[in-house]
Amino acid sequence: MISVEVSTPHPLPEPLVELVAQRFRVLGEPMRIRLLDRLREGEATVGELQEALGASQQNVSKHLGILHSAGMVSRNKRGTSVVYAIDDPSVFELCDQVCGGVRRRVADLEAILRPVA
């Protein structure tokens, strides 16, 4: 797949603001982050995700439906199972950015709280 760098207009047009906010709302649920993180390892069925995350089938299915509607995961029927996979790997770039910011913040807090020797 070819990646094309597109510059973002500023100020952001209102429809784009709404789309960005919707994406953050989808990612604002911890179970969805856990599902995406597990799917980063490879495709899985609802049952496999349920077992890996210790969640109910209903809860996993609900959140997968939201991720699918947002275009972040794909689903394909294989026999009697539905297999989910990452459909938009760019979501991990955002997660990596946020994790890096959290690491820096924790390091700053540790430095502040570390006793002076």
N, C-alpha and C positions, 0 to 999 in steps of 0.2 A: 504494500500500500504506500502511495506517495503522500508525504505530508507537505501541505502548503501553509506557509506562515502568512496569516492575515492580520493586518494591523487593526486595532480596535479603535473605533471613533470615540473622541471625547469632546463634549460630554456624551455619555452613553445615551442612545435613543431609548425612550421609555419601553418599547417592546423588548429590547435587549436586556434592560434592567429587570424586567419581569422574568425573562427566561433564565437569567443568571440566578435570581432569587429562588426560582423554582428548583434549580439544580442543587443549590445549597440546602433547601428544605428537604429534598430527597436524601441528601447525605447527612442531614442533621439527626438521624436516628441511629443509635449505636448498633442495633441488630443489623441494619443494612450495611454498616461499615464491616461488621463481622462476616456477613455473607460475602461481600466483595473480597475481603481478605482471604477467605477460604477458597473462593473461585479463582483467585490469583494463582493457586496451586494447580488448577485444572478443572475441567467441567465436572459436574456432579448432579445427582438426582436430588429431589426434595428429601427423600429418606436419608441419603448420605449427608446432606447438609444438616438435617435435623439431628442426626447422631453426632456429627462433629461439633455442633454448637450446643447440644443439650437443650434444644428448644422444641416446642410442640409443632406438629405438622401444620396446623392452622396458622401459627405465627410465622413460620418460615414461608409458607405459601403466600401469605398476605404481603410480606415484605418483598418477596421475589416478584410479585405482580407489580408492585410500585416501581421497582428497579427496571423491570421489563418495559413498563409504560414510559419510563424516562429514557429508554434506549441504552441503558447501561449494561444490561444482560440480554442474552438471546436465549431462546428455548426451542428445543427440537424434540419431537416425539420419536422415541425408539422403542418399538414394541408397545408394552404397556407402561413404560416409564417416560417421563419428561426430563430431559437433560438440560441443565442451565450452564451457561458459559459467559465469560466477559465479552461484551459486544463493543464496549468503548474503553480501550485500555488507557485513554487519557485521564480517566478518573484517578489512576494511580499517581500521576504526576501531581495532581492536587493533593492527594493524601501524603505524598512524600514531602511536599512543600510544608504542609501543616505539621507533620511529624518533626521536620527540621526546626520549625519555629518553636514547637513545644520543647524540643531538646535544648535549644538555646535559652529558653526561658527558665527551664529547670536548672541549667548550669549557672545562670545568673543568680537564681535564688540560692543555690547551694553556696556560691561564692559569698553572698551576703551573710548567710547563716553560719558559715564555717568560722569556728573560733580562731582568733589570732594567736599564733604560737609565740 
